[in-house]
Amino acid sequence: MSHKIMRPTMGIYKFFSLAVFSTVVLALVPIVLPIESVSAKPMPRFEASLIARQAGVALEALRGAELLNQAEQRDLVARWIDSIGLSVASHLDINAEDLKRTWRSASIERQRVLFAALSQLGVPYKTNADQPGIALDCSALTKFAWVTAGVSIPRGSVQQYSASTRIKNSDVQVGDLAWYPGHISISLGLENAVIQSPVNGRNVEVHVIGESRVKWIRWVDPTQ
C-alpha cells in the first residue's frame, strides 16, 4: 500500500522547527512514560538466538537473490517467514496465520527491514550505542534495519520521526516506525506488535504495545 500524504517542504526553517519540536518533546517526557517494563514478556535466550540466526540467514538469502524477480524472492524466504512468524506469534499471543500472511505480503524492501531487525533479537540495549550484534539503543536498531534495506534514515528518535511521514494506524505496514517521546520501534505489521531495543538491562525484543501506551503512539513511514 503506498501512502499519498505529501511531506512538508524543508526549507530554511528546518533546523529551527526541529529545535522547537525537540523542546516540546523534552517537556513531555516527564509526563510520559517509561518503557513498558512490567508487561514486557521476556523471550527465552535460546529462542531469541534461534530467531535471530534464522532472520540473518533469510536476509543473506535475499541479498544473494537480487537478480530474481520479486515472486521468486518471496518464495525463497517463505519458509523463514513461516518458522519465525510462528515463534513470534506464539510468544506475543497473536494470530500466527495473520502475522505470516502480513509478512508474506510485505514488499521485499520491508521484508529486508523485518529480517534485519529480527537478526538483532537478544542484542543488549545500551544508551547511545550503535553496534549491531553487540549493543544498540532504540534508534540505532531502527536505523540499522532500514539502512540494511537501502533506505537512509538519521539517528535519534526525534530525528527519525521528523524525517518520516505521519500515517494512520490503519495504514501501518511492516517496518513502519512507532514513535512516542523518548522512544522509537519497528512495526511487525499486526496488532500493535513491534520489535524494539527498550532500556538498559533489557535486550532487543518483540513486544505488543499496551493499550495504555497506544494513545501516545505516532506511526510514521520512513520511506515517504
N, C-alpha and C positions, 0 to 999 in steps of 0.2 A: 504494500500500500504506500503510495507516495503522499507527501504532505504538501499542500499548496500554500501554506502560510508563508508570506513574504517576510524576510528578515529586515529589521530596521537598518537604515544606512548608517555606517560607522564613519563619521567624518571627524572634524577637528575636536568634537566634544567627547570622543571615545573615552579618553583617559579620565576626564572629569566625571563622566557618567559612571564609570566603573568605580571611581573613588567614592562617590556618593552612595552607590549601591552597596559597596563593601561596608561603609559606615553604618548603613541601615541594618545590614546583616549582623554585624558585630553587636549592635544594640539589641537585636532579637535573641542572640544566643543564650543569655542568661535566662530568658523566659522559656525557651525551648530547650532543651531536650538532650539529655544524654542518649547515646546509642542504646537501643533496647537490649539490655543485658540479661534481664530476668527471663524474658520469653524466648530468647535465642536458644535453640536446641543444638548442642554440640554434636558434630558427626564423629563417629569413631575414627581414630587416626588412620587405621589401615584402609577404611572405606574411602576417606578423603584422598589418600595416596593413590588408591586404585583408580578412582575417577580422574585424578589429575594426570596419571600416566596415560589413560585411555584418551583423554582430551588432547594431550600432547601428540599422541600417535595420529589421531584424526586430523589435527592441524597440519602435521607434516605431510599427511596424505593429500590434503588439499593443496599444499604448496607444490607438491610434485605432480599435480594433475591440472595445471593451469591451461594446458593445451586441449583438455577435454571440454566438451560443452557442459552447460550447467546441469542438464539432466544426468549426464554421466558422473559429474562430480557429486551430485546428490546421492546417487546410487552408491558411490564409493564410501560415503560416510554414514550411510543409513544404519549400519549395524552398531556403530558407536553411539549414534543418537538413541537407538533403542535401548542399549545397555545402560548408558549414562542417564538417560531420561527416566528409566525405571528406578534406578537408585536414588536420584534426586527427588522424584515424586514420592517415593516411599518415605524418605527422610522428612520431607516437608508436609506429608499427609495431604497431597493434592492429587488430582486425577492424572494418572500416568499416560493414558492414551491421549488426553487433551494436550499434555505437555509435549509428548513426542510429535504429535501432529503439528503443533505450533513450531517446533524446531525444524521439522522436515520442510515446512512451507516457507521458512525464512530464506532470504536471499543468501547466496554464497558468501557475500561480504559479511552479513550478520552472523552466519554460521561460524565464520572465522573469529569474529568477536567473541562469540559464545565459547568456542573451544579454547581460545587464548585465555579468557578469564578463568574457565574451569581448570586449565592447566596449572593455575596458581593456587588451587584449593589446598588449604593447610599451611600456606606460607604465612609466617608471623606478621602481624601488624607492627609497624614502628613509625612513630611520628616523623614526618618529613623524609621517610625512606623511599627510594625509587630503585630497588634492586630486585628485579623479577627472579623468582626462585629462592630468594634469600630473605627479603623483608620489603613490605610495601605499605604505604598509607592509602587512604581511600581513593584519592585522585590519581595516585600512581598506578593503581590497578586498572581504573577506567582508561587512563591514557595508554597503558601497555596494550590493553585489549583492542582498542581502536587503531592504534599505530600498527599493530600486527596485521590488521585488516587493510592497511594502506590509507587510513584517514588520520591526519594530524590534528590533535587537539591539545590545548595548553595544559599545564599543571595547575592544580588548585581547584577546589570545588566551585568557588565563586566564578573563577575564570572560565571553567568548563560550562557552567550554567549560562554565563553571559554570552559565550561564543556559540551557543546552540539555540534551536528554535523551540519555543514552548508548544506542547501538543496536548490534546485532550486525553484523559485517561483511557477513553475507548479506542484511541488510535495508537496506543503503546505497542511497540514491536520488540522482538528480541534485540537486545543491545542498546535500546534507548536508556537514557540516564534518569535516575530518580534522585532529585536533589531536595534537601532542606538545609537550613542554616547550619553550617559546620560539617556537612557530610554529603557524600555522593556515592551512588552504587549503580549497578547494571541490571536492567530488567531481564528476567528469564522468559518474558513474553506471556506470562499467565498468572492471574490471581495475586497481584502484588508481590510475586516471588522475585527475589533479586539475588545476585552474588555481590558480596561486599567485603572490604577489608575494614573491620569495625573500630576497635580500640586496642590500646596496649593491653597485653595479656590474652588476646584472642587472635585467631588466625583467619585468613580468607575463608569465607563460609557462604553457604546458601542459606536463605532466610526468607520467611514471609513477613512482610511489614505488617505490624499490628494495627488494628482498627483505630486506636488512639493516635497513631502516627500518620495514618493515611491522609488526614485532612491537611497536614503540613507539607505533603509531598508536592513538588512541581516536576512534572515529567518533561524532558526535553530530548530532541533529536539532534545529535551532533553532526549529522550529515547535511543539515539544512542551514 
